[in-house]
Amino acid sequence: MTYEHIVIGGGIVGLATAVELATSQPGRQVLLLEKETRLGLHQTGHNSGVIHAGIYYKPGSLKADLCRRGAEATKAFCREHGIPFKTPGKLVVATNADEHVRLRALQANAKENGIDVEYLDATELTAREPDIIGVGALRVKASGIVDYRRICDVLGNRLRELGGTIMLGINVDAITETSGEVVVEAGSRQWRARQLVACAGLQSDRLARLAGLPIEHQIVPFRGEYYDVAPARRGIVQHMIYPVPDPAMPFLGIHLTPMIDGGLTVGPNAVLGLAREGYGRLSVSVGDVADYLRFPGFWKVIARHWRSALTEGRNSLSKASYLAECRKYCPSLELDDLLPREAGIRAQAVMRNGTLVHDFLFLQSPRMLHVCNAPSPAATAALPIAQMIAERARSKLD
């Protein structure tokens, strides 16, 4: 059997793309291959569960548009399929004068993006969140929380309803493109399609290289380490609490997030990972480390951001240092309030010249489309991102 499309990758972007392809081309067979034994196991299943409103992105940019549309689409999808979500809102808190300047700039940015935000002074902030301190804050009313793994499960069921096929536990080890088709192999098994779309996240560079595409980037894993807040302290905040982000870095900083299951997490930090898919604190992959040590772009990133790397490394090694970051805006937290929680790993694409990729990165051939970087907030914006990927794939095939 020759499929119309093979999609590699069972995270939220791959699943949404497969559903979009199956929906827009009824009767044409779509096959999704995932190397794990369940869907949404990696980046999708190890994030904060936040539905972002899009206050951080440049007005008029693709990311700003995708995030805004994605937040609306995610909430509508949850309502349609009975997936629980909440909209507690987010407070972005400035704790000093420099951060306050950036906070006001963020407020202007949000206004240009058409996002409803409310400025709170120090007194108003404390009135809303007695355990939080700061010189000012922005209240982002539309920010929500959800379990993205639940969304993945529903997307998987939807794909099957549309006649698509999902195969789990398929570790692709060969991809061959001819003038008329793409052949995908895993061990002794083989599948053929008119077109391949790869949404492989943490393995996207390796899959592109496996397919014979010339690549100028590499995925460098960054661990996002979380803690659970002890059950007795879970009620200390009602909103998500975020610091003002550092504009030089692609990470949003350590934040407090009420979870959809009633828990409260703090994190993540952003420390260099020693394995692309190793979530334990002592997880090490010699192959993964060797890959980025051999890549010249990695050393250029380290040279440019060594101070941040040292700070993040210290916070990773020392729970007290990690806590100190939280106490800047939530001074009542104590060491005993922070309980172990599994980390997440972010696939950060780095170019050979040391540039951190903040935008979409696609590699294409006549019958393949590789999504080598789907930037944050990919989970929030997965549905419109999938529409964009599917349209690009269809136009390429046509």
Buried (B, 14 or more C-beta within 10 A) or exposed (E): EEBBBBBBBBBBBBBBBBBBBBBEBEEBBBBBBBBBEBBBBBBBBBBBBBBBBBBBBEBEEBBBBBBBBBBBBBBEBBEEBEBEBEBBBBBBBBBEEEBBEBBBEBBEBBEEBEBEBBEBEBEBBBEBBEBBBBBBBBBBBBBBBBBBBBBBBBBBEBBBEBEBBBBBEBEBEEBBBEEEBBBBBBEEEEBBBBBBBBBBBBBBBBBBBBBEBEBEBBBBBBBBBBBBBBEEBBEBBBBBBBBBBEEEEBBBBBBBBBBBEEBBBBBBBBBBBBBBBBBEEEBEBEEBBEBBEEBEBBEBBBEBBEEBBEBBBBBBEEBEBBBEBBBBBBEEBEEEBBBEBEBBBBBBBBBBEBBBBBEBBBBEBEBBBBBBBBBBBBBBBBBBBBBBBBEBBBEBBE
